[in-house]
Amino acid sequence: MTALTRSRNEIEAAKLLADAGFAAQAVSRAYYAAFYAAEQTLGSLGESRSKHAGVIAAFGKIVVREAGLDEETGRVLRSLFDQRNVADCGQEVASREDAALSIRDAERFVDAVESWLAHPQRSSFRG
C-alpha cells in the first residue's frame, strides 16, 4: 500500500468517525492522512525525518520553499498538526465542525500533494 493510498484510507476513516460522533478521533485521522502524504513527498526527494515536527519542518523547507509547492498547502499541514494536538491533548472538546474542517483540509492537502508528485517538472528538483 502506498502512502497516498493510506492517506485516502485515513480520510475515509476520519469521515466514519465524524459521522459516528467521534470528532476528536476524526481530527486525528485527518492529520495522519496529511502526515503520510507529506512523508511520501519527502521520500520522493530522498528525504526522511523520524519525528512529526521534523516531517512538518522539512516539508515546509524542502517541498514548499525549495521545490515550489504552494505555501498554502504547507500551512495546511501545520494547521492539521495543531488541530490534532488540541483534539488529543487540549482542554477543548473537538466539535463536529472541527472534524469537518480537518477532513476538508486533509483532502485538499492530499489532493495537492498527489498533483505535485505527478507533475513532470518536479522530478528535476534536487536541493
QUIQUI-V184879 format. One record per pair of residues at least 6 apart in sequence whose C-alpha atoms are under 7 Angstrom apart, sorted by the first residue. I is the first residue (numbers start at 1). J is the second residue. D is the distance in Angstrom with one decimal. If there is no record, write none. Layout:
# QUIQUI-V184879
((I J D) (I J D))
This chain:
# QUIQUI-V184879
((3 36 5.5) (3 37 5.9) (3 40 5.9) (4 36 7.0) (4 37 5.5) (7 33 4.0) (7 34 6.5) (7 36 5.9) (7 37 6.2) (8 33 6.6) (10 29 5.5) (10 30 6.4) (10 32 6.8) (10 33 5.1) (11 29 6.7) (11 30 5.6) (11 33 6.0) (11 103 6.5) (13 29 6.9) (14 26 4.1) (14 27 6.9) (14 29 5.2) (14 30 5.8) (14 103 6.8) (15 26 6.7) (17 23 6.7) (17 25 6.6) (17 26 5.3) (18 26 5.4) (18 96 6.5) (18 99 6.2) (23 94 5.6) (23 95 5.7) (23 96 5.5) (23 99 5.2) (24 87 5.0) (24 88 6.7) (24 94 5.1) (24 99 7.0) (26 99 5.7) (27 83 6.9) (27 84 5.7) (27 87 6.8) (27 99 5.0) (27 102 5.6) (28 84 5.0) (30 102 5.8) (30 103 5.3) (30 106 5.5) (31 80 5.1) (31 81 6.0) (31 84 6.3) (31 106 6.6) (33 106 6.3) (34 77 6.4) (34 106 5.5) (34 109 6.2) (34 110 6.0) (37 110 6.1) (37 113 6.8) (38 59 6.6) (39 48 6.9) (39 55 6.7) (42 48 6.0) (42 59 6.7) (49 55 5.4) (56 77 7.0) (56 78 6.6) (60 74 5.7) (63 69 5.9) (64 70 6.0) (64 71 6.0) (64 74 6.3) (66 127 6.8) (67 125 6.3) (69 116 7.0) (73 109 6.0) (76 105 6.5) (76 109 6.7) (80 102 6.4) (87 93 6.6) (87 94 5.6))
